Amino acid sequence: MQHAGSASLSALDVEGVLFDIDDTLVDLEQAMGDTLQSIPDRALDHLDDDGWAQYKALFTADPQRHYERFLAGEVSFREQRIHRVRHARAGLTAEPFLGVAVEAWERSYEQTLPLHFRAYDDADALLDALDARGIPFGAVSNNVHDYQRAKLDRSGLSRIEVLVGIDTVGAAKPDPAIYLEGARLIGTKPERTLYVGDNLLLDAIGATSAGLVGVWLDRAGVGETTPPASAAADGKTMPRISSLSDVLQFLPPVR
């Protein structure tokens, strides 16, 4: 169901669809949470359900924005991950997280995370609908190409052949270049290309500012109480949906 805003083109004008990956097509938050709890860590054995929920939430939310530091080239991908887990642990245990403990944890996390990658239940059905209508699709992600390629394949989404990563064009969202490269690769005009993602600023507003039609995927419904639920980019409003199946309303009928 579309909650807010309206697309700037009709269904008959849609030529292609691009997707964000993490927490849009692939449930990364769940995968990270499952991974954290599956890694043996005696310092956290005392946690109850609320403690584990707090630990997972701090790690996945990244309130200190270490992932943004990675995108800016200030830290490596590995370093941002370690900074995030160190911050998440800090309020839950007094045991230091250094040296051998860090190395063991990071190695275990890297090996375990891919085992938990899963596509959302609504992803394949939408891709089937796009195929049925002859509408090309692809993904544009704020991570490197090969890492995200492996994630899509592991999640059963290898049918998404077009993938643009931050190393593809040397830019990250919300730089217009990364969205425009996605549209170029699927062969569609930007103004007739939907871009669907879970981050209001980086996905919906960023894509709209680049000349695409941004669609905010708000699975949790947080936009009901968040002021920018109908946020504008260059004077345009964008739709907000709660499921990938809601993308169907923007598509032309099966021919």
KAZI-V308420 format. One record per helix or strand of 3 or more residues. SS is the DSSP state (H for helix, E for strand). FROM is the first residue (numbers start at 1). TO is the last residue. If there is no record, write none. Layout:
((SS/FROM/TO) (SS/FROM/TO))
//
This chain:
((E/2/4) (H/11/13) (E/16/19) (H/28/38) (H/42/44) (H/49/61) (H/66/71) (H/77/90) (H/99/116) (H/123/132) (E/136/140) (H/145/154) (E/162/164) (H/166/169) (H/176/186) (H/190/192) (E/193/197) (H/200/209) (E/213/217) (H/222/224) (H/227/230) (H/244/250))
//
